[in-house]
Amino acid sequence: MKKPLPDLFQLIKKYSAVLRFIFTFLGTYLVLAFLYNLYLHHFPSETYYPDFLTHLVALQSETLVSAFGYDAQAVSGYPESTMHLMVNGQFVARIIEGCNAASIIILFVSFMLAFFGKVKTTLVFILVGTVVIYVTNIGRIAMMAIGIYEYPQQAHFLHTIAFPLIIYGAVFMLWVLWVQVYTKQIRG
């Protein structure tokens, strides 16, 4: 005799935690991505080209490269939507909107809200994690610029493998740490 198929409501109840995670993650991601796209398309800045956040990341990367003893300069890449990072007068990197870590931070926050724990702990972890990701990104861009200046033959490897590994590795480590904190909150 065949077993009857499980009732849809039983399946939903059985997998409610997984479904809640998926829908919270996707919902948060879509809302934050939509808001970020509104920011990009409806709040252009003539002062901070191509947008405020990308411009700020370029200037902070320039400052960090300079702190390592190099002559760095971040300049507008107009008419392209970029900032150009120069090291000792040599062009080494284009900083585009995708380099500002906003999309990575949106992904991180979406995951955090999908695994929401105690309110204060979760919000503090989101804030600290966002700062860690942002600072890691500035360091990543600065080190990549120096690396490309010093080892131009390694530019492809640095840009496509080494330095993406740093930013995504940092996010992954933050997630692992959060799951450990979250699990302790559930048990404790």
PAKELUM-493585 format. One line per field, with one value per atom (N, C-alpha, C): atom name; residue number from 0; x, y, z. Coordinates in Angstrom, 3 decimals, decimal comma, always signed. Last residue first. Layout:
<pts>
atome: (CA | ...)
num: (NUM | ...)
X: (X | ...)
Y: (Y | ...)
Z: (Z | ...)
</pts>
This chain:
<pts>
atome: (N | CA | C | N | CA | C | N | CA | C | N | CA | C | N | CA | C | N | CA | C | N | CA | C | N | CA | C | N | CA | C | N | CA | C | N | CA | C | N | CA | C | N | CA | C | N | CA | C | N | CA | C | N | CA | C | N | CA | C | N | CA | C | N | CA | C | N | CA | C | N | CA | C | N | CA | C | N | CA | C | N | CA | C | N | CA | C | N | CA | C | N | CA | C | N | CA | C | N | CA | C | N | CA | C | N | CA | C | N | CA | C | N | CA | C | N | CA | C | N | CA | C | N | CA | C | N | CA | C | N | CA | C | N | CA | C | N | CA | C | N | CA | C | N | CA | C | N | CA | C | N | CA | C | N | CA | C | N | CA | C | N | CA | C | N | CA | C | N | CA | C | N | CA | C | N | CA | C | N | CA | C | N | CA | C | N | CA | C | N | CA | C | N | CA | C | N | CA | C | N | CA | C | N | CA | C | N | CA | C | N | CA | C | N | CA | C | N | CA | C | N | CA | C | N | CA | C | N | CA | C | N | CA | C | N | CA | C | N | CA | C | N | CA | C | N | CA | C | N | CA | C | N | CA | C | N | CA | C | N | CA | C | N | CA | C | N | CA | C | N | CA | C | N | CA | C | N | CA | C | N | CA | C | N | CA | C | N | CA | C | N | CA | C | N | CA | C | N | CA | C | N | CA | C | N | CA | C | N | CA | C | N | CA | C | N | CA | C | N | CA | C | N | CA | C | N | CA | C | N | CA | C | N | CA | C | N | CA | C | N | CA | C | N | CA | C | N | CA | C | N | CA | C | N | CA | C | N | CA | C | N | CA | C | N | CA | C | N | CA | C | N | CA | C | N | CA | C | N | CA | C | N | CA | C | N | CA | C | N | CA | C | N | CA | C | N | CA | C | N | CA | C | N | CA | C | N | CA | C | N | CA | C | N | CA | C | N | CA | C | N | CA | C | N | CA | C | N | CA | C | N | CA | C | N | CA | C | N | CA | C | N | CA | C | N | CA | C | N | CA | C | N | CA | C | N | CA | C | N | CA | C | N | CA | C | N | CA | C | N | CA | C | N | CA | C | N | CA | C | N | CA | C | N | CA | C | N | CA | C | N | CA | C | N | CA | C | N | CA | C | N | CA | C | N | CA | C | N | CA | C | N | CA | C | N | CA | C | N | CA | C | N | CA | C | N | CA | C | N | CA | C | N | CA | C | N | CA | C | N | CA | C | N | CA | C | N | CA | C | N | CA | C | N | CA | C | N | CA | C | N | CA | C | N | CA | C | N | CA | C | N | CA | C | N | CA | C | N | CA | C | N | CA | C | N | CA | C | N | CA | C | N | CA | C | N | CA | C | N | CA | C | N | CA | C | N | CA | C | N | CA | C | N | CA | C | N | CA | C | N | CA | C | N | CA | C | N | CA | C | N | CA | C | N | CA | C | N | CA | C | N | CA | C | N | CA | C | N | CA | C | N | CA | C | N | CA | C)
num: (187 | 187 | 187 | 186 | 186 | 186 | 185 | 185 | 185 | 184 | 184 | 184 | 183 | 183 | 183 | 182 | 182 | 182 | 181 | 181 | 181 | 180 | 180 | 180 | 179 | 179 | 179 | 178 | 178 | 178 | 177 | 177 | 177 | 176 | 176 | 176 | 175 | 175 | 175 | 174 | 174 | 174 | 173 | 173 | 173 | 172 | 172 | 172 | 171 | 171 | 171 | 170 | 170 | 170 | 169 | 169 | 169 | 168 | 168 | 168 | 167 | 167 | 167 | 166 | 166 | 166 | 165 | 165 | 165 | 164 | 164 | 164 | 163 | 163 | 163 | 162 | 162 | 162 | 161 | 161 | 161 | 160 | 160 | 160 | 159 | 159 | 159 | 158 | 158 | 158 | 157 | 157 | 157 | 156 | 156 | 156 | 155 | 155 | 155 | 154 | 154 | 154 | 153 | 153 | 153 | 152 | 152 | 152 | 151 | 151 | 151 | 150 | 150 | 150 | 149 | 149 | 149 | 148 | 148 | 148 | 147 | 147 | 147 | 146 | 146 | 146 | 145 | 145 | 145 | 144 | 144 | 144 | 143 | 143 | 143 | 142 | 142 | 142 | 141 | 141 | 141 | 140 | 140 | 140 | 139 | 139 | 139 | 138 | 138 | 138 | 137 | 137 | 137 | 136 | 136 | 136 | 135 | 135 | 135 | 134 | 134 | 134 | 133 | 133 | 133 | 132 | 132 | 132 | 131 | 131 | 131 | 130 | 130 | 130 | 129 | 129 | 129 | 128 | 128 | 128 | 127 | 127 | 127 | 126 | 126 | 126 | 125 | 125 | 125 | 124 | 124 | 124 | 123 | 123 | 123 | 122 | 122 | 122 | 121 | 121 | 121 | 120 | 120 | 120 | 119 | 119 | 119 | 118 | 118 | 118 | 117 | 117 | 117 | 116 | 116 | 116 | 115 | 115 | 115 | 114 | 114 | 114 | 113 | 113 | 113 | 112 | 112 | 112 | 111 | 111 | 111 | 110 | 110 | 110 | 109 | 109 | 109 | 108 | 108 | 108 | 107 | 107 | 107 | 106 | 106 | 106 | 105 | 105 | 105 | 104 | 104 | 104 | 103 | 103 | 103 | 102 | 102 | 102 | 101 | 101 | 101 | 100 | 100 | 100 | 99 | 99 | 99 | 98 | 98 | 98 | 97 | 97 | 97 | 96 | 96 | 96 | 95 | 95 | 95 | 94 | 94 | 94 | 93 | 93 | 93 | 92 | 92 | 92 | 91 | 91 | 91 | 90 | 90 | 90 | 89 | 89 | 89 | 88 | 88 | 88 | 87 | 87 | 87 | 86 | 86 | 86 | 85 | 85 | 85 | 84 | 84 | 84 | 83 | 83 | 83 | 82 | 82 | 82 | 81 | 81 | 81 | 80 | 80 | 80 | 79 | 79 | 79 | 78 | 78 | 78 | 77 | 77 | 77 | 76 | 76 | 76 | 75 | 75 | 75 | 74 | 74 | 74 | 73 | 73 | 73 | 72 | 72 | 72 | 71 | 71 | 71 | 70 | 70 | 70 | 69 | 69 | 69 | 68 | 68 | 68 | 67 | 67 | 67 | 66 | 66 | 66 | 65 | 65 | 65 | 64 | 64 | 64 | 63 | 63 | 63 | 62 | 62 | 62 | 61 | 61 | 61 | 60 | 60 | 60 | 59 | 59 | 59 | 58 | 58 | 58 | 57 | 57 | 57 | 56 | 56 | 56 | 55 | 55 | 55 | 54 | 54 | 54 | 53 | 53 | 53 | 52 | 52 | 52 | 51 | 51 | 51 | 50 | 50 | 50 | 49 | 49 | 49 | 48 | 48 | 48 | 47 | 47 | 47 | 46 | 46 | 46 | 45 | 45 | 45 | 44 | 44 | 44 | 43 | 43 | 43 | 42 | 42 | 42 | 41 | 41 | 41 | 40 | 40 | 40 | 39 | 39 | 39 | 38 | 38 | 38 | 37 | 37 | 37 | 36 | 36 | 36 | 35 | 35 | 35 | 34 | 34 | 34 | 33 | 33 | 33 | 32 | 32 | 32 | 31 | 31 | 31 | 30 | 30 | 30 | 29 | 29 | 29 | 28 | 28 | 28 | 27 | 27 | 27 | 26 | 26 | 26 | 25 | 25 | 25 | 24 | 24 | 24 | 23 | 23 | 23 | 22 | 22 | 22 | 21 | 21 | 21 | 20 | 20 | 20 | 19 | 19 | 19 | 18 | 18 | 18 | 17 | 17 | 17 | 16 | 16 | 16 | 15 | 15 | 15 | 14 | 14 | 14 | 13 | 13 | 13 | 12 | 12 | 12 | 11 | 11 | 11 | 10 | 10 | 10 | 9 | 9 | 9 | 8 | 8 | 8 | 7 | 7 | 7 | 6 | 6 | 6 | 5 | 5 | 5 | 4 | 4 | 4 | 3 | 3 | 3 | 2 | 2 | 2 | 1 | 1 | 1 | 0 | 0 | 0)
X: (+21,110 | +21,220 | +20,041 | +20,510 | +20,685 | +20,615 | +20,346 | +19,222 | +19,293 | +22,846 | +21,644 | +20,443 | +24,499 | +24,596 | +23,371 | +23,720 | +23,478 | +23,552 | +24,675 | +23,256 | +22,896 | +27,436 | +26,781 | +25,292 | +27,745 | +28,153 | +27,491 | +26,809 | +26,096 | +26,475 | +28,793 | +27,410 | +26,627 | +31,058 | +31,052 | +29,621 | +30,166 | +30,480 | +30,449 | +29,957 | +28,775 | +28,999 | +32,633 | +31,624 | +30,365 | +33,694 | +34,125 | +33,146 | +32,409 | +32,176 | +32,552 | +33,572 | +32,117 | +31,791 | +36,256 | +35,882 | +34,384 | +36,048 | +36,509 | +36,137 | +35,368 | +34,378 | +34,762 | +37,777 | +36,500 | +35,444 | +39,776 | +39,865 | +38,500 | +39,001 | +39,055 | +39,096 | +39,444 | +38,062 | +37,994 | +42,337 | +41,639 | +40,136 | +42,988 | +43,526 | +42,654 | +41,377 | +41,443 | +41,824 | +41,289 | +40,233 | +40,242 | +43,434 | +42,080 | +41,007 | +45,696 | +45,343 | +43,885 | +45,660 | +45,541 | +45,089 | +46,043 | +44,864 | +44,618 | +48,561 | +47,322 | +46,074 | +51,103 | +50,173 | +48,804 | +52,567 | +52,326 | +51,339 | +52,973 | +51,939 | +51,619 | +53,817 | +53,856 | +52,801 | +53,485 | +54,758 | +54,920 | +50,847 | +51,951 | +53,299 | +49,440 | +49,460 | +50,587 | +49,896 | +50,323 | +50,413 | +48,641 | +50,091 | +50,635 | +46,024 | +46,658 | +48,178 | +45,610 | +45,577 | +46,262 | +45,724 | +46,753 | +46,784 | +43,418 | +44,742 | +45,851 | +41,390 | +41,638 | +43,035 | +41,654 | +41,770 | +42,098 | +41,083 | +42,403 | +42,662 | +38,398 | +39,357 | +40,778 | +37,383 | +37,317 | +38,303 | +37,753 | +38,451 | +38,483 | +35,921 | +37,352 | +38,187 | +33,507 | +33,882 | +35,382 | +33,534 | +33,497 | +33,980 | +33,522 | +34,620 | +34,676 | +31,060 | +32,315 | +33,504 | +29,353 | +29,351 | +30,638 | +29,907 | +30,206 | +30,266 | +28,910 | +30,332 | +30,731 | +26,141 | +26,940 | +28,434 | +25,489 | +25,300 | +26,168 | +26,028 | +26,815 | +26,685 | +24,056 | +25,469 | +26,340 | +21,771 | +22,026 | +23,474 | +22,086 | +22,011 | +22,353 | +22,065 | +23,218 | +23,242 | +19,480 | +20,694 | +21,922 | +17,756 | +17,749 | +19,059 | +18,903 | +18,485 | +18,686 | +18,789 | +18,838 | +18,263 | +18,084 | +17,928 | +17,917 | +18,832 | +19,239 | +19,161 | +18,012 | +17,377 | +17,695 | +19,730 | +18,325 | +17,552 | +22,116 | +21,995 | +20,527 | +21,563 | +21,827 | +21,615 | +21,327 | +20,204 | +20,356 | +23,893 | +22,770 | +21,564 | +25,342 | +25,649 | +24,456 | +24,178 | +24,133 | +24,347 | +24,932 | +23,510 | +23,329 | +27,700 | +27,096 | +25,604 | +27,912 | +28,368 | +27,773 | +27,017 | +26,262 | +26,658 | +29,001 | +27,591 | +26,811 | +31,655 | +31,228 | +29,760 | +32,582 | +32,359 | +31,837 | +32,836 | +34,000 | +33,750 | +30,663 | +30,741 | +31,889 | +31,336 | +30,301 | +30,362 | +34,938 | +33,578 | +32,601 | +38,033 | +37,122 | +35,721 | +40,652 | +39,379 | +38,536 | +44,183 | +42,876 | +41,735 | +46,568 | +46,597 | +45,211 | +48,501 | +47,148 | +47,215 | +51,136 | +50,763 | +49,347 | +51,928 | +51,635 | +51,206 | +52,046 | +53,267 | +53,088 | +49,048 | +50,123 | +51,409 | +45,623 | +46,979 | +47,962 | +42,458 | +43,445 | +44,832 | +39,579 | +40,843 | +41,813 | +36,181 | +37,290 | +38,544 | +33,479 | +34,555 | +35,391 | +31,728 | +31,260 | +32,280 | +33,383 | +33,044 | +32,562 | +34,255 | +32,810 | +32,410 | +35,589 | +34,557 | +35,036 | +37,033 | +37,230 | +36,202 | +38,592 | +37,385 | +37,757 | +41,245 | +40,685 | +39,466 | +43,401 | +42,135 | +41,509 | +46,766 | +45,802 | +44,573 | +49,775 | +48,511 | +47,588 | +52,886 | +52,161 | +50,893 | +53,463 | +53,343 | +52,638 | +53,441 | +54,606 | +54,588 | +51,182 | +52,242 | +53,452 | +49,523 | +50,056 | +51,169 | +48,683 | +49,637 | +50,281 | +46,816 | +47,991 | +49,075 | +44,980 | +45,681 | +46,920 | +44,109 | +44,739 | +45,532 | +42,924 | +44,047 | +44,814 | +40,826 | +41,848 | +43,106 | +39,381 | +39,942 | +41,005 | +38,651 | +39,477 | +40,119 | +37,091 | +38,291 | +39,217 | +35,034 | +35,900 | +37,196 | +33,861 | +34,459 | +35,420 | +32,910 | +33,871 | +34,615 | +31,044 | +32,185 | +33,296 | +29,254 | +29,937 | +31,168 | +28,354 | +29,031 | +29,852 | +29,283 | +28,277 | +29,043 | +31,516 | +30,241 | +29,056 | +31,590 | +31,390 | +32,061 | +30,400 | +31,008 | +30,709 | +29,179 | +30,384 | +31,139 | +26,937 | +27,910 | +29,239 | +25,231 | +25,970 | +26,967 | +21,938 | +23,277 | +23,941 | +19,699 | +20,430 | +21,844 | +18,580 | +17,791 | +18,505 | +20,292 | +19,649 | +18,943 | +21,305 | +22,209 | +21,568 | +18,927 | +19,998 | +20,892 | +17,684 | +17,050 | +18,096 | +19,528 | +19,369 | +18,656 | +19,039 | +20,369 | +20,304 | +16,391 | +16,712 | +18,080 | +16,806 | +15,927 | +16,252 | +18,416 | +18,951 | +18,119 | +16,588 | +17,818 | +18,445 | +14,575 | +14,248 | +15,515 | +16,052 | +15,357 | +15,025 | +16,987 | +17,929 | +17,262 | +14,572 | +15,497 | +16,440 | +13,573 | +12,822 | +13,720 | +15,598 | +15,255 | +14,515 | +15,547 | +16,762 | +16,431 | +12,855 | +13,422 | +14,671 | +12,661 | +11,837 | +12,350 | +14,606 | +14,665 | +13,882 | +13,703 | +15,043 | +15,090 | +11,141 | +11,270 | +12,633 | +11,875 | +11,105 | +11,210 | +13,161 | +13,899 | +13,188 | +11,054 | +12,285 | +13,089 | +9,129 | +8,843 | +10,111 | +8,934 | +10,066 | +9,901 | +6,586 | +7,835 | +9,046 | +4,692 | +4,984 | +6,333 | +4,755 | +5,084 | +5,453 | +3,895 | +5,219 | +5,666 | +1,326 | +2,299 | +3,719 | +0,178 | +0,319 | +1,296 | +0,148 | +0,940 | +1,185 | +0,481 | -0,359 | +0,540 | +2,323 | +2,115 | +1,267 | +0,611 | +1,515 | +1,265 | +0,224 | -0,343 | +0,705 | +2,049 | +1,807 | +1,195 | +0,583 | +1,363 | +1,003 | +0,843 | +0,000 | +0,892)
Y: (+28,793 | +29,436 | +30,225 | +27,936 | +26,934 | +27,555 | +30,384 | +29,445 | +28,444 | +31,472 | +32,180 | +31,253 | +29,629 | +29,773 | +30,485 | +30,170 | +28,846 | +28,897 | +32,795 | +32,521 | +31,181 | +32,369 | +33,227 | +32,916 | +30,704 | +30,232 | +31,048 | +32,423 | +31,156 | +30,574 | +34,431 | +34,711 | +33,429 | +33,065 | +33,588 | +33,849 | +32,638 | +31,494 | +31,923 | +35,316 | +34,451 | +33,260 | +36,115 | +36,803 | +35,950 | +34,411 | +34,265 | +34,966 | +35,462 | +34,074 | +33,868 | +38,022 | +37,866 | +36,457 | +37,318 | +38,076 | +37,928 | +36,068 | +35,307 | +35,996 | +38,215 | +37,159 | +36,248 | +39,685 | +40,278 | +39,202 | +37,772 | +38,497 | +39,002 | +36,960 | +35,973 | +36,654 | +39,246 | +38,855 | +37,831 | +39,087 | +40,098 | +39,879 | +36,691 | +36,983 | +37,953 | +36,762 | +35,652 | +36,114 | +39,100 | +38,091 | +36,986 | +40,779 | +41,315 | +40,230 | +39,091 | +39,906 | +40,349 | +38,008 | +37,141 | +37,937 | +40,402 | +39,556 | +38,657 | +41,372 | +42,154 | +41,275 | +40,421 | +39,663 | +40,339 | +42,259 | +40,989 | +40,117 | +44,311 | +44,471 | +43,172 | +44,662 | +43,409 | +43,453 | +47,284 | +46,592 | +45,353 | +47,877 | +48,796 | +48,061 | +45,746 | +45,924 | +46,870 | +46,215 | +44,963 | +45,085 | +48,681 | +48,571 | +47,319 | +47,859 | +48,931 | +48,873 | +45,926 | +45,526 | +46,586 | +47,522 | +46,501 | +46,006 | +49,105 | +49,719 | +48,697 | +47,156 | +48,010 | +48,618 | +46,081 | +45,226 | +46,059 | +48,271 | +47,636 | +46,784 | +48,603 | +49,704 | +49,125 | +46,103 | +46,483 | +47,600 | +46,256 | +45,209 | +45,568 | +48,304 | +48,539 | +47,501 | +46,958 | +48,219 | +48,472 | +44,745 | +44,544 | +45,803 | +46,073 | +45,154 | +44,954 | +47,429 | +48,190 | +47,315 | +45,206 | +46,174 | +46,986 | +44,056 | +43,329 | +44,248 | +46,048 | +45,698 | +44,982 | +45,976 | +47,211 | +46,909 | +43,292 | +43,869 | +45,117 | +43,148 | +42,325 | +42,844 | +44,888 | +45,207 | +44,422 | +43,447 | +44,780 | +45,208 | +41,062 | +41,031 | +42,391 | +42,022 | +41,271 | +41,278 | +43,202 | +44,000 | +43,308 | +40,922 | +42,192 | +42,945 | +37,620 | +38,674 | +40,018 | +36,920 | +36,409 | +37,453 | +36,123 | +37,115 | +36,442 | +35,211 | +34,469 | +35,380 | +37,207 | +35,896 | +34,986 | +39,217 | +39,364 | +38,053 | +38,175 | +38,429 | +38,519 | +38,135 | +36,883 | +37,069 | +40,904 | +40,009 | +38,678 | +41,781 | +42,203 | +41,291 | +40,556 | +40,261 | +40,587 | +41,833 | +40,373 | +39,960 | +44,466 | +44,113 | +42,602 | +44,197 | +44,557 | +44,227 | +43,703 | +42,676 | +42,938 | +46,093 | +44,870 | +43,732 | +47,877 | +48,016 | +46,722 | +47,882 | +46,870 | +46,973 | +49,313 | +50,032 | +49,154 | +48,187 | +48,093 | +48,720 | +48,799 | +47,453 | +47,262 | +51,340 | +51,214 | +49,840 | +51,163 | +51,316 | +51,130 | +52,194 | +51,894 | +52,222 | +50,921 | +51,615 | +51,217 | +51,168 | +50,557 | +51,512 | +52,382 | +50,981 | +50,356 | +54,755 | +54,242 | +52,764 | +56,412 | +55,321 | +54,839 | +58,196 | +58,700 | +57,652 | +56,561 | +57,173 | +57,588 | +55,315 | +55,110 | +55,588 | +56,125 | +56,248 | +56,012 | +55,146 | +55,186 | +55,130 | +56,692 | +56,060 | +56,225 | +55,945 | +56,744 | +55,980 | +55,891 | +55,307 | +56,394 | +55,886 | +55,978 | +55,316 | +57,817 | +56,526 | +56,758 | +60,331 | +60,106 | +58,718 | +60,284 | +60,803 | +60,774 | +59,339 | +58,661 | +59,109 | +61,403 | +61,012 | +60,368 | +60,018 | +61,048 | +60,502 | +59,625 | +59,133 | +60,271 | +58,936 | +59,945 | +59,244 | +58,529 | +58,026 | +59,179 | +57,708 | +58,900 | +58,416 | +55,605 | +55,803 | +57,131 | +54,978 | +55,657 | +55,856 | +54,035 | +53,053 | +53,651 | +56,188 | +55,843 | +54,804 | +56,021 | +57,069 | +56,768 | +53,985 | +53,755 | +54,775 | +55,385 | +54,218 | +53,891 | +57,406 | +57,755 | +56,587 | +55,833 | +56,723 | +57,067 | +54,776 | +53,870 | +54,660 | +57,112 | +56,410 | +55,406 | +57,729 | +58,660 | +57,984 | +55,434 | +55,772 | +56,700 | +55,646 | +54,467 | +54,763 | +58,058 | +57,972 | +56,792 | +57,247 | +58,346 | +58,279 | +55,343 | +54,931 | +55,979 | +57,044 | +55,927 | +55,479 | +59,023 | +59,381 | +58,228 | +58,288 | +58,384 | +58,587 | +58,876 | +58,663 | +58,614 | +62,140 | +61,323 | +59,975 | +64,426 | +63,128 | +62,164 | +66,612 | +66,806 | +65,505 | +65,728 | +66,363 | +66,541 | +62,796 | +63,887 | +64,435 | +61,407 | +61,613 | +62,815 | +59,843 | +60,818 | +61,006 | +57,907 | +59,103 | +60,143 | +55,720 | +56,326 | +57,651 | +54,987 | +55,165 | +55,961 | +54,818 | +55,745 | +56,030 | +52,705 | +54,027 | +55,096 | +50,695 | +51,116 | +52,458 | +50,543 | +50,931 | +51,392 | +49,634 | +50,937 | +51,439 | +47,107 | +48,103 | +49,501 | +45,903 | +46,109 | +47,153 | +45,824 | +46,609 | +46,884 | +44,138 | +45,489 | +46,354 | +41,782 | +42,510 | +43,938 | +41,057 | +41,338 | +42,174 | +40,624 | +41,671 | +42,060 | +38,462 | +39,706 | +40,863 | +36,510 | +37,044 | +38,373 | +36,167 | +36,514 | +37,171 | +35,475 | +36,653 | +37,118 | +33,160 | +34,326 | +35,595 | +31,479 | +31,791 | +33,062 | +31,391 | +31,866 | +32,326 | +30,273 | +31,604 | +32,200 | +27,772 | +28,703 | +30,130 | +26,722 | +26,881 | +27,887 | +26,710 | +27,455 | +27,715 | +25,037 | +26,460 | +27,270 | +22,388 | +23,164 | +24,666 | +21,537 | +20,795 | +21,633 | +23,323 | +23,311 | +22,650 | +22,581 | +23,958 | +24,014 | +19,919 | +20,228 | +21,634 | +20,327 | +19,586 | +19,864 | +21,640 | +22,351 | +21,650 | +19,611 | +20,826 | +21,573 | +16,269 | +17,447 | +18,682 | +13,787 | +14,648 | +15,859 | +11,180 | +12,328 | +13,223 | +7,987 | +9,191 | +10,313 | +5,096 | +6,132 | +7,339 | +2,192 | +3,430 | +4,375 | -1,175 | +0,000 | +1,243)
Z: (+24,856 | +26,168 | +26,473 | +22,284 | +23,355 | +24,742 | +20,956 | +20,881 | +22,026 | +21,466 | +21,923 | +21,948 | +20,187 | +21,649 | +22,204 | +17,548 | +18,123 | +19,637 | +17,278 | +17,164 | +17,804 | +17,404 | +18,398 | +18,435 | +15,127 | +16,450 | +17,561 | +13,171 | +13,391 | +14,747 | +13,357 | +13,733 | +13,999 | +12,382 | +13,753 | +14,218 | +9,770 | +10,631 | +12,095 | +8,910 | +8,955 | +9,870 | +9,072 | +9,883 | +10,004 | +7,119 | +8,521 | +9,471 | +4,830 | +5,244 | +6,714 | +4,778 | +4,950 | +5,432 | +4,336 | +5,537 | +5,820 | +1,843 | +3,003 | +4,303 | +0,271 | +0,474 | +1,633 | +0,504 | +0,909 | +1,151 | -0,314 | +0,954 | +1,400 | -2,847 | -1,778 | -0,406 | -4,332 | -4,052 | -2,913 | -4,272 | -3,485 | -3,361 | -5,823 | -4,484 | -3,686 | -8,326 | -7,369 | -5,965 | -9,882 | -10,041 | -8,992 | -9,134 | -9,258 | -9,262 | -9,058 | -7,898 | -7,954 | -11,681 | -10,510 | -9,278 | -13,178 | -13,378 | -12,157 | -12,207 | -12,078 | -12,201 | -12,389 | -11,553 | -11,420 | -13,753 | -14,436 | -13,652 | -11,900 | -12,938 | -13,675 | -9,016 | -9,787 | -10,895 | -8,077 | -7,864 | -8,752 | -8,887 | -9,189 | -9,121 | -7,838 | -9,291 | -9,696 | -5,098 | -5,732 | -7,244 | -4,770 | -4,540 | -5,227 | -5,359 | -6,128 | -5,986 | -3,385 | -4,782 | -5,648 | -1,115 | -1,302 | -2,755 | -1,586 | -1,439 | -1,696 | -1,663 | -2,835 | -2,761 | +0,947 | -0,238 | -1,471 | +2,568 | +2,618 | +1,389 | +1,847 | +1,626 | +1,611 | +2,720 | +1,314 | +0,982 | +5,451 | +4,696 | +3,217 | +5,969 | +6,199 | +5,445 | +5,287 | +4,645 | +4,768 | +7,026 | +5,574 | +4,856 | +9,519 | +9,166 | +7,648 | +9,355 | +9,456 | +9,064 | +9,279 | +8,178 | +8,181 | +11,781 | +10,547 | +9,339 | +13,494 | +13,531 | +12,235 | +12,717 | +12,663 | +12,607 | +13,205 | +11,872 | +11,726 | +15,949 | +15,023 | +13,595 | +16,898 | +17,123 | +16,149 | +16,103 | +15,559 | +15,751 | +17,620 | +16,152 | +15,564 | +20,259 | +19,752 | +18,232 | +20,388 | +20,610 | +20,010 | +19,753 | +19,016 | +19,160 | +19,314 | +20,240 | +19,550 | +15,872 | +17,239 | +18,182 | +12,553 | +13,620 | +14,987 | +10,029 | +11,227 | +12,448 | +8,359 | +8,196 | +9,384 | +9,070 | +9,430 | +9,257 | +7,988 | +9,428 | +9,846 | +5,257 | +5,966 | +7,463 | +4,851 | +4,547 | +5,266 | +5,487 | +6,327 | +6,098 | +3,332 | +4,732 | +5,640 | +1,089 | +1,218 | +2,678 | +1,670 | +1,548 | +1,713 | +1,504 | +2,793 | +2,784 | -1,200 | -0,254 | +1,132 | -2,257 | -2,548 | -1,608 | -1,240 | -0,869 | -1,117 | -2,019 | -1,045 | -0,636 | -4,170 | -2,914 | -1,779 | -6,634 | -5,737 | -4,372 | -8,182 | -7,611 | -6,645 | -9,165 | -8,135 | -7,460 | -9,543 | -10,037 | -8,882 | -9,967 | -8,855 | -9,342 | -11,719 | -11,866 | -10,667 | -11,167 | -10,922 | -11,228 | -11,968 | -11,553 | -11,403 | -13,618 | -13,453 | -13,074 | -11,990 | -12,898 | -12,586 | -10,048 | -11,383 | -12,391 | -7,772 | -8,306 | -9,766 | -8,713 | -7,743 | -8,407 | -9,030 | -9,561 | -8,414 | -9,791 | -8,715 | -9,342 | -10,951 | -11,317 | -10,162 | -10,711 | -10,180 | -10,591 | -13,082 | -12,293 | -11,636 | -15,436 | -14,046 | -13,134 | -17,963 | -17,374 | -15,942 | -18,699 | -18,682 | -18,205 | -15,418 | -16,305 | -17,746 | -13,367 | -14,645 | -15,675 | -10,984 | -11,714 | -13,035 | -9,018 | -9,891 | -10,619 | -6,406 | -6,941 | -7,741 | -5,946 | -6,344 | -6,907 | -4,061 | -4,600 | -4,939 | -3,611 | -4,025 | -4,720 | -0,750 | -2,198 | -2,453 | +1,938 | +1,377 | -0,126 | +3,043 | +2,831 | +2,116 | +2,904 | +4,229 | +4,133 | +0,263 | +0,643 | +1,993 | +0,559 | -0,293 | +0,060 | +2,186 | +2,708 | +1,878 | +0,437 | +1,715 | +2,270 | -1,586 | -1,893 | -0,619 | -0,107 | -0,642 | -0,990 | +0,310 | +1,461 | +1,036 | -2,333 | -1,562 | -0,350 | -2,986 | -3,773 | -2,976 | -1,104 | -1,096 | -1,852 | -2,012 | -0,676 | -0,578 | -4,526 | -4,425 | -3,082 | -3,736 | -4,560 | -4,493 | -2,295 | -1,646 | -2,430 | -4,222 | -2,979 | -2,398 | -7,603 | -6,547 | -5,244 | -9,141 | -9,810 | -8,855 | -7,717 | -8,907 | -8,726 | -5,913 | -5,612 | -6,752 | -7,145 | -6,340 | -6,138 | -8,326 | -9,197 | -8,463 | -7,760 | -7,138 | -8,139 | -7,863 | -8,421 | -7,744 | -6,839 | -6,037 | -6,585 | -8,414 | -8,133 | -7,286 | -8,771 | -9,932 | -9,658 | -6,234 | -7,372 | -8,510 | -4,681 | -4,317 | -5,526 | -6,022 | -5,981 | -5,668 | -5,410 | -6,801 | -6,899 | -2,653 | -3,131 | -4,586 | -2,681 | -2,080 | -2,547 | -3,906 | -4,522 | -3,988 | -1,974 | -3,326 | -4,073 | +0,167 | +0,285 | -1,086 | -0,961 | -0,483 | -0,420 | -1,543 | -2,604 | -2,195 | +1,038 | -0,053 | -1,142 | +2,399 | +2,849 | +1,722 | +0,861 | +1,025 | +1,424 | +1,163 | -0,160 | -0,062 | +4,027 | +3,303 | +1,961 | +4,444 | +5,115 | +4,375 | +2,881 | +2,559 | +3,230 | +4,143 | +2,706 | +2,391 | +6,848 | +6,503 | +5,052 | +6,482 | +7,093 | +6,762 | +5,453 | +4,628 | +5,162 | +7,711 | +6,448 | +5,554 | +9,546 | +9,849 | +8,570 | +8,289 | +8,523 | +8,819 | +7,544 | +7,037 | +7,279 | +8,820 | +9,017 | +8,627 | +7,805 | +9,234 | +9,502 | +5,126 | +5,506 | +6,984 | +5,371 | +4,824 | +5,227 | +6,357 | +7,167 | +6,689 | +4,215 | +5,477 | +6,421 | +2,284 | +2,062 | +3,378 | +3,418 | +3,259 | +3,139 | +1,699 | +2,860 | +2,492 | -0,019 | -0,063 | +1,153 | +1,578 | +0,960 | +0,977 | +0,627 | +1,627 | +0,933 | -0,863 | -0,969 | +0,162 | +0,000 | +0,000 | +0,000)
</pts>
